[in-house]
Amino acid sequence: MESGPTRKIIHVDMDAFFASVEQRDEPSLRGRPVAVGYAAARGVVAAASYEARAFGVRSALPSVTALRRCPDLIFVPPRFEVYKAVSRQIHAIFAEFTDLIQPLSLDEAYLDVTENEAGLPTAWITAKAIRARIREETGLNASAGISYNKFLAKLASDQRKPNGQFAVTPDMGPSWVETLPVSRFHGVGPVTAAKMKQLGIESGADLKAKSLAFLEAHFGSSAGWYHAIARAEDHRAVNPNRVRKSSGSETTFDRDLTDTTEIEAGVRRMADDVWAWCERAQAFGRTVTVKIKFQDFRQITRSRSHAGLVTTRERLQSASLELVRSIYPPETGIRLVGVTVSNFEPANSPAEDALPLFGAGEVQQRSSHEMAVTC
């Protein structure tokens, strides 16, 4: 731990946010399995109510799979303007308690309440007050994790979901982390978790038992992070001015494509989407990445970093098309393409919007009849 006063950090996470807004606004949906998204063949679940989650329906699940798991699933189209408006209400409530707010998405944020504006004596009481205000103001439930660092606070917010809170104190943090599966740790995705399992690492205790040298040999630059969190260490501050790392957009086609003209039309549309954000934010990057997902769900990316900033729509389109053409002729049908710009010039890197629809590095996903996000 760092020297100085112990931080008091809260991670607030709205419960099934998009789906809960829909159930709030349409009483007939309450108590029923709801998915935000479209039931079309290429649809994707953007969010699921807890009633739907009981059947294994989760965000990013193909709609056809969701319906197989839950035949009574009710799909409702997303209303992002409504979700953003509710999120503004929630973030205004956060501001009543602290100026140190780091939004992660529409429905979650870190708050540093070491010195809270309301003058409440403990972070536990502060979290309860915030959740009560959210319920009073919006009619929605939030869960919260309270701890002395961000890593532990985020883990804790999942511990009593839905509509609960959990605290990890300094005297329990290291031993508590040892009991958890590494698959729950921030920064350990499914692929890394599988690799860790092959190496005999399944719990926090297993991870702690490995030396830094061992972790460096197997996980490279991520080793330091894994070594630290196995000991419940995270010295990152709550940063209300997080810099956005990338902007991207992707589309799932109505059918698998092999025709290059149609593929490139999709790439151009995605480049235009990204450019609209870049122009609005006056943020320009050097690296362009194209993502391609084939009909068998294999996925590849092609990237190129340019000497200068990509500062025109035409240059972004050209760079994107050059990258997708590198895989011609496609070995099989293409179901999805995406375009992302990253490596922003520091002087032009904007602070993320106070209420970002997508977290840093996430992309929006569109098709002619769907729009989905991971939430």
RAPE-V206808 format. One record per run of one state. SS is the DSSP state (H for helix, E for strand, C for the rest). FROM is the first residue (numbers start at 1). LEN is the number of residues. Records with the same first field share a line. If there is no record, write none. Layout:
# RAPE-V206808
SS: FROM-LEN  FROM-LEN
This chain:
# RAPE-V206808
C: 1-8  15-2  26-1  30-4  37-7  45-2  49-1  54-8  70-4  77-3  96-5  106-2  113-10  139-3  148-2  158-7  169-4  180-1  185-5  199-4  209-3  230-13  244-2  258-2  282-3  295-4  306-7  326-8  345-1  349-2  352-11  368-2  373-3
E: 9-6  34-3  44-1  47-2  62-1  74-3  101-5  108-5  142-6  165-4  181-1  203-1  243-1  246-12  285-10  299-7  334-11  351-1  363-5  370-3
H: 17-9  27-3  50-4  63-7  80-16  123-16  150-8  173-7  182-3  190-9  204-5  212-18  260-22  313-13  346-3
